[in-house]
């Protein structure tokens, strides 16, 4: 759909948990679809396409006819951080994205992740947070990104469907 002169596309970014249980994935997908559908097709989704929430969001954006912009935190991210079970989806999302921006970090570390979150927040009108409401474990976590967005007067929509859960880490 062609946009009218002066009409901005809606830019929505995502932050969210990576460790969703298998039963939670379809719940989150349905909730993201419902949240994003009103913006389609004039939607640009911005995601770092990490496993879990980020990739589900990116896939939904594309499924509803939106445009995907990907931010990769560091040059070594694909090789060092994308696990084998996530690699096919990661590669597919990179292939289908309108733009892929690799940040100028050599190593995927906390600084690279924080820079990626900042780059995402700097370019969106709305942040969707797939978040259970728990406090931040560190500055790269979902709660920290939500707090940073709110501190910068960025609109935030939290999505955590009834019945959603995270995997327990032993």
Secondary structure as the mmCIF struct_conf table of DSSP 4:
data_model
#
loop_
_struct_conf.conf_type_id
_struct_conf.id
_struct_conf.beg_label_comp_id
_struct_conf.beg_label_asym_id
_struct_conf.beg_label_seq_id
_struct_conf.end_label_comp_id
_struct_conf.end_label_asym_id
_struct_conf.end_label_seq_id
HELX_LH_PP_P HELX_LH_PP_P1 UNK A 2 UNK A 4
TURN_TY1_P TURN_TY1_P1 UNK A 5 UNK A 6
HELX_LH_PP_P HELX_LH_PP_P2 UNK A 7 UNK A 9
STRN STRN1 UNK A 10 UNK A 16
BEND BEND1 UNK A 18 UNK A 18
STRN STRN2 UNK A 20 UNK A 20
HELX_RH_AL_P HELX_RH_AL_P1 UNK A 22 UNK A 37
TURN_TY1_P TURN_TY1_P2 UNK A 38 UNK A 39
BEND BEND2 UNK A 41 UNK A 42
STRN STRN3 UNK A 43 UNK A 47
TURN_TY1_P TURN_TY1_P3 UNK A 51 UNK A 52
HELX_RH_AL_P HELX_RH_AL_P2 UNK A 53 UNK A 63
TURN_TY1_P TURN_TY1_P4 UNK A 64 UNK A 65
STRN STRN4 UNK A 67 UNK A 72
BEND BEND3 UNK A 73 UNK A 73
TURN_TY1_P TURN_TY1_P5 UNK A 75 UNK A 76
HELX_RH_AL_P HELX_RH_AL_P3 UNK A 77 UNK A 81
HELX_RH_AL_P HELX_RH_AL_P4 UNK A 84 UNK A 96
BEND BEND4 UNK A 98 UNK A 98
STRN STRN5 UNK A 99 UNK A 102
BEND BEND5 UNK A 104 UNK A 104
BEND BEND6 UNK A 106 UNK A 107
BEND BEND7 UNK A 109 UNK A 109
HELX_RH_AL_P HELX_RH_AL_P5 UNK A 110 UNK A 121
TURN_TY1_P TURN_TY1_P6 UNK A 122 UNK A 123
BEND BEND8 UNK A 125 UNK A 125
STRN STRN6 UNK A 126 UNK A 130
HELX_LH_PP_P HELX_LH_PP_P3 UNK A 134 UNK A 136
BEND BEND9 UNK A 137 UNK A 138
TURN_TY1_P TURN_TY1_P7 UNK A 139 UNK A 140
BEND BEND10 UNK A 141 UNK A 141
HELX_RH_AL_P HELX_RH_AL_P6 UNK A 142 UNK A 151
TURN_TY1_P TURN_TY1_P8 UNK A 152 UNK A 153
STRN STRN7 UNK A 155 UNK A 159
TURN_TY1_P TURN_TY1_P9 UNK A 162 UNK A 163
STRN STRN8 UNK A 166 UNK A 166
HELX_LH_PP_P HELX_LH_PP_P4 UNK A 167 UNK A 169
#
